Amino acid sequence: MSQLSKSAVCAESTASLAWVTPVGNIPLVRLRPIVPLLSLSLLSLPACATGGAAKAARYQRACDAGKARSCADLAELYERGDGVVKNPKSASQLYKRACDRGSSAGCAGLGVMLAQGQGVPKDPKKAEKLLRSTCDNGSARACVGLADLLLSGDGVVRDARRAADLYKRACDRGN
């Protein structure tokens, strides 16, 4: 299903208040003339949009509402520059918020950023501790981050054998 038809289906699902018509290569949202419900349709449509920017908006709303995993998902978008301007500092702050709220994805992301010094001052010891506990709790990304750190020996004792074991553990977990 193309993005345009997904948008059309989504728009139609908001009580038939709007539809999407292509104008050149740009989908144009047209609102049905239901004036009292106009604001409702405008609020409903962004939740149906697709793509990185729409995901970022949904994750931001959910993160603001206290959803730890959404904070981690939003941080990943900022880390990659997917739908938002790439911003390692914002990514690390969002990962920290997610981690503080109990998200293993947030702790893994923050640990990797601490290990690499992206968006935060580089702190291999803190990264090792955070990645180790998060890996032990089941996060494949944390296991890979810890393995990378141990293999590099950057600020921690180099341990290639332990790194290989961690890469295998991450692989066994589907990474």
MOURTA-V122215 format. One record per pair of residues at least 12 apart in sequence whose C-alpha atoms are under 7 Angstrom apart, sorted by the first residue. I is the first residue (numbers start at 1). GAP is how many residues later the second one is. Records with the same first field share a line. If there is no record, write none. Layout:
I->GAP, GAP
This chain:
4->23
7->13, 41, 42
8->12
10->38
11->34
14->27, 30
17->14, 15, 24
18->12, 13, 14
19->12
52->30, 31
53->30, 31
56->18, 27
59->12, 14, 15
60->14
68->30, 33, 34, 35
69->29, 34
71->23, 24, 26, 27
72->22, 23, 26, 33, 34
75->16, 17, 19, 20
76->15
78->12, 13
79->12
88->30, 31
89->30, 31
92->18, 21, 27, 28
95->12, 14, 15
96->14
104->30, 35
107->23, 27
108->23, 26, 33, 34
111->16, 19, 20
112->15, 33
114->13
115->12, 34
124->31, 32
125->30, 31
128->18
131->12, 14, 15
132->14
140->30, 33, 35
143->23, 24, 27
144->22, 23, 26
147->16, 19, 20
148->15
150->13
151->12
